[in-house]
Amino acid sequence: MGLAAAARGRRSRRAPPMAEINVTPLVDVMLVLLIIFMITAPLLVAGVPIDLPDSRAAALNTDDTPIQISVDDSGTIYIDEQPQDAESLPVRLAAIRDARAGDAEEPRVYIRADRALDYGLVMTVLGEVNRAGFRRVALVSETGGDSSGAE
């Protein structure tokens, strides 16, 4: 009998399985993904590379998706990243206006023009937008610029 009692004492007891989930690796992965998205999200905003002029004006707050018209340094006109001819611009703007005619609020139009462009080309695009019937038009610029105009 003494031998049976000694054998039972040597037997190790196993710890019960742990029922908790280790979330540390999950938190690490989520923080890395958050940092990646915080860095890449601002880079995905503009599709046409344009050197915008500086401005001290505050950013506009918007709830709807605006129509973005971009003019790059070579004078190519883009409507929402699709290149347009100067001749087809009025027709395309009229089609967009007709497509959005049922909206409760008039759509916003953002014009992004390269700072190296001739002022006349920008005014031509602005005139076509106005002639198409869009009244909520804004010129886009970079924030935090010097107001003196000297470089």
C-alpha positions in Angstrom: 0.0 0.0 0.0 2.8 2.4 0.7 4.1 1.9 -2.8 0.7 2.8 -4.3 0.6 6.0 -2.3 4.1 7.0 -3.4 3.2 6.5 -7.1 0.2 8.7 -6.8 2.2 11.5 -5.2 4.7 11.6 -8.0 2.1 12.0 -10.7 2.0 15.6 -11.9 -1.2 17.4 -12.2 -1.9 19.2 -15.4 -3.1 22.7 -15.4 -6.5 23.2 -16.9 -6.6 24.7 -20.4 -6.6 28.5 -20.5 -10.0 29.8 -21.8 -8.8 33.4 -22.5 -7.8 34.7 -25.9 -4.4 36.4 -26.3 -5.3 39.7 -28.1 -1.8 41.2 -28.0 -0.9 39.9 -31.6 -4.2 41.2 -32.9 -3.7 44.6 -31.4 -0.2 44.7 -32.9 -1.5 43.9 -36.4 -4.3 46.4 -36.1 -2.0 49.2 -35.1 0.3 48.5 -38.0 -2.6 48.5 -40.4 -3.9 51.8 -38.9 -0.6 53.5 -39.4 -0.4 52.2 -43.0 -3.9 53.5 -43.8 -3.2 56.9 -42.1 -0.1 57.3 -44.3 -1.6 56.2 -47.6 -5.1 57.7 -47.4 -4.0 61.3 -48.1 -2.1 60.1 -51.1 -5.2 58.6 -52.7 -7.3 61.8 -52.8 -6.0 63.4 -56.0 -5.6 61.3 -59.2 -4.2 64.0 -61.5 -0.8 65.4 -60.3 -1.1 69.2 -60.2 1.0 71.8 -58.5 -1.7 73.8 -56.7 -1.2 77.4 -55.6 -1.1 78.3 -51.9 -4.0 80.0 -50.0 -4.7 81.1 -46.5 -8.4 80.2 -46.8 -9.9 77.4 -44.7 -11.0 74.1 -46.2 -14.7 73.7 -47.2 -16.8 71.1 -45.4 -18.8 68.9 -47.8 -21.3 66.1 -47.4 -21.9 65.3 -51.1 -19.5 64.1 -53.8 -18.3 67.1 -55.8 -17.5 67.2 -59.5 -13.7 67.7 -59.8 -12.4 69.4 -62.9 -8.6 69.4 -63.1 -6.3 71.2 -65.6 -2.7 70.0 -65.5 0.4 72.0 -66.5 0.2 71.0 -70.1 -3.4 72.3 -70.4 -5.2 68.9 -70.5 -8.7 69.1 -68.9 -9.9 66.3 -66.7 -13.4 65.7 -65.3 -13.1 63.3 -62.4 -9.8 61.9 -63.7 -11.1 61.4 -67.3 -9.3 63.5 -69.9 -11.6 65.8 -72.0 -11.2 67.9 -75.1 -11.8 71.6 -74.8 -14.5 71.2 -77.5 -16.3 68.3 -75.7 -16.2 70.0 -72.2 -19.5 71.9 -72.6 -21.3 68.7 -73.8 -19.9 66.6 -70.9 -20.8 69.3 -68.3 -24.4 69.5 -69.7 -24.6 65.7 -69.5 -23.4 65.7 -65.9 -25.9 68.5 -65.0 -28.8 66.6 -66.6 -27.8 63.4 -64.8 -27.8 65.2 -61.4 -30.9 67.3 -62.1 -33.0 65.2 -59.7 -30.7 65.8 -56.7 -32.1 67.9 -53.8 -29.0 70.0 -53.6 -27.0 71.5 -56.5 -23.7 69.7 -56.9 -20.4 71.4 -56.1 -17.8 71.8 -58.7 -14.1 72.0 -57.7 -11.7 73.4 -60.2 -8.0 72.3 -59.6 -5.6 74.2 -61.9 -1.8 74.0 -62.0 -0.2 77.2 -60.9 1.9 77.4 -64.1 -1.2 77.7 -66.3 -2.2 80.7 -68.2 -5.0 82.6 -66.4 -7.1 82.7 -69.6 -7.3 78.9 -69.8 -8.5 78.7 -66.2 -11.1 81.4 -66.9 -12.3 79.5 -70.0 -12.9 76.4 -68.0 -14.6 78.5 -65.3 -16.8 80.1 -68.0 -17.8 76.7 -69.4 -18.8 75.5 -65.9 -20.8 78.6 -65.3 -22.5 78.3 -68.8 -23.4 74.7 -68.0 -25.5 76.0 -65.1 -23.3 75.1 -62.1 -23.4 77.8 -59.5 -21.5 76.2 -56.6 -18.0 76.5 -58.0 -14.8 76.6 -55.9 -11.2 76.9 -56.9 -8.9 74.5 -55.0 -5.6 75.6 -53.6 -3.0 74.4 -51.0 -3.4 75.6 -47.5 -0.9 77.5 -45.4 0.6 79.6 -48.2 2.3 83.0 -47.9 -0.2 85.8 -48.8 2.5 88.2 -50.1 2.9 86.3 -53.4 6.7 86.6 -53.4 8.8 83.4 -53.6 
